[in-house]
Amino acid sequence: MNRRQFIGGCSACAAMAASQAALMRASLADGLNLAPELPPGYRPDGDSTEAGLWLLTEKFEDQLRTSSLVIRDDNLKTYLTELACRLGHNHCRDMRVYPMRIPYFNASMAANGMMQVWSGLMLRVSSEAQLAAVIGHEMGHYLRRHTIKGWENARDTMNALSFLTVGLTAAGAGYQTVNIVQLAGYGLIFSYSRDMEREADAYGVQLMHKANYNPWEASKVWRRLIAERDAAKYKRQDNPFFATHPSEAERAQTLANYASELGYSETQPSFETGSFEKIIGQHRAMMLEDELKLRHFNRTALILDWLIEDGFRLGETYYYQGEMFRLRNQEGDEARAKAAYQAALRHDTAPPEAHRALGFIQLKSGDRATASRSFRRYLELKPDATDRAMISSYIGG
Amino acid sequence: MIGKGVRLLLACGLVLLTAACASTKDYSQINKLDKAVDERLTVLLMPLDVELSSLQASGLTEVNAEWTEEANRLMLDAIRDFKAARNINLIEFDPNAAGLDAGSEQVRLLKLNRAVGEAILIHKYGGNNELPSKRDKFDWTLGPSARVLAEAYDADYALFIFVRDSYSSAGRVAMQIFAAFLGAGMSGGVQIGYASLVDLKTGDVVWFNVLQDTGGDLRSERGAVRTVENLLEDMPQ
């Protein structure tokens, strides 16, 4: 290659990069101008594919309504419903929110307006704006009718593939060829799914912006998830071909771009109603108990660090940090647990159990007098403790 | 006592490309329903669990809301006629009754029956899935809490009915013809379902009947009558 060719080649690169950036801006703007595809009060026609989907979803919702996994707290339900309504105004009446006691990061919204918000999600977000980011994303799926589009896409692709497979086989195509064609078809389905996730991300940002939440918080949610994934002892092996969602890194970046495009800065405080701590905080202990039972302690440790950073209900949070160390039981964890229990007791939200837990560590180290004081304190604070007789037996005379 | 019957209801005839056959197979713990002499039996009909779908070329099924709603209505009519013919007092479970919340024993029984019905289908009818502890016997039960239904409705037995029915879409028919042309057989839509009779004093599933029918059609009145008869004909009296 001579010099001229090299320079020419490179200016083409630059032109390409510039047009890429222009394209990117255009798609960002498109993403932020998405309109809802269903009017408020929408119901599908009786003989449509969508009506069948609604029928199944309504049957499922009937089961869900009486499920023991639904968190029965009217305040929480109202809080989440009002949040959804703040994001979805006109569609408020079409949405029904169910807070679920399921300790994984997820929320979902079905074609008929049924929304689930899982406890594992409520544990991991640090503000109402972050909660709004996920709920807004789910509403994006709903308002752009993704469930039905996804089904129609999968159905049609599978139908076409069936004919293609039979035809290819009949034409004498080898096993390998048929497999490759089928694989390409499945790839199309997963790729469509990823595109819908991208659209829902954009829609969520738009809804946050209209409701005055800082969309940067959406990006923060994904950054937390990336950090949690990296902290995991057993890492999930993602295959980008079969992924239903774009990578977390891509989403964090795109969401940040959207937020910048809308003129927000990362540090700008977001709108908040101020009820997040009180309403979600009520259920923190339950959520942390469930989280500990999953026994993926490295991830739990990280979540606890976030909660300590968020800085509310610290007594309770430090107590569960102590519990995490106690259960993990690695080298040095006993000392860490002790420090965490002691930190818990410096705050007024520490549960009485923090005294009991500290008492056991003191007893183990042979300090009977201090242990007895801790156990007594536990029984004073929790006179109706079910383990009263047991704990009393540890108290030295 | 354990009764066991297998019947072929209809001579199988060639319809389009596949043989249309209906077969039922039932298990029962009793010969006769338990009632005082000359007393009319009260059977509580639980909400029908019926779904109709179109069968896609690929074999996926897509639920059709209109067919499903119509089938529910037609089946209910057919069941009412069947009960009248048998002189049974039929009452229907009210899904909108007060107090049917998460803690309700009645709601739990509905959900439990679904799980038990599925277990019976898989482990008693599912070929190689037989459970060692259930071999040569049929003793499934919902447990004594079934009494809450007896008390709420003053009924002797509860009848649960489950049907999934699918019909070939135009694409599937094309696929069947295409495959047949190439010398391969490909199935069309099929109706499967079960009826389960529960003694509300004990909760025991006293009779259970599974239907498989490639020629049934719940979209017509005649078809609904045929399905209901196939499902309930062998019910102990």
Chai-1 contact restraints between the chains, C-beta under 6 A:
chainA,res_idxA,chainB,res_idxB,connection_type,confidence,min_distance_angstrom,max_distance_angstrom,comment,restraint_id
A,G46,B,A65,contact,1.0,0.0,6.0,A-B,restraint_1
A,G46,B,E66,contact,1.0,0.0,6.0,A-B,restraint_2
A,D47,B,E66,contact,1.0,0.0,6.0,A-B,restraint_3
A,A51,B,A65,contact,1.0,0.0,6.0,A-B,restraint_4
A,G52,B,E62,contact,1.0,0.0,6.0,A-B,restraint_5
A,G52,B,V63,contact,1.0,0.0,6.0,A-B,restraint_6
A,G52,B,N64,contact,1.0,0.0,6.0,A-B,restraint_7
A,G52,B,A65,contact,1.0,0.0,6.0,A-B,restraint_8
A,L55,B,V63,contact,1.0,0.0,6.0,A-B,restraint_9
A,L55,B,A65,contact,1.0,0.0,6.0,A-B,restraint_10
A,L55,B,T68,contact,1.0,0.0,6.0,A-B,restraint_11
A,L56,B,V63,contact,1.0,0.0,6.0,A-B,restraint_12
A,T66,B,A102,contact,1.0,0.0,6.0,A-B,restraint_13
A,T66,B,V107,contact,1.0,0.0,6.0,A-B,restraint_14
A,R155,B,Q56,contact,1.0,0.0,6.0,A-B,restraint_15
A,R155,B,L60,contact,1.0,0.0,6.0,A-B,restraint_16
A,M158,B,S58,contact,1.0,0.0,6.0,A-B,restraint_17
A,M158,B,L60,contact,1.0,0.0,6.0,A-B,restraint_18
A,N159,B,Q56,contact,1.0,0.0,6.0,A-B,restraint_19
A,N159,B,A57,contact,1.0,0.0,6.0,A-B,restraint_20
A,N159,B,S58,contact,1.0,0.0,6.0,A-B,restraint_21
A,N159,B,G171,contact,1.0,0.0,6.0,A-B,restraint_22
A,S162,B,A57,contact,1.0,0.0,6.0,A-B,restraint_23
A,S162,B,S58,contact,1.0,0.0,6.0,A-B,restraint_24
A,A170,B,L182,contact,1.0,0.0,6.0,A-B,restraint_25
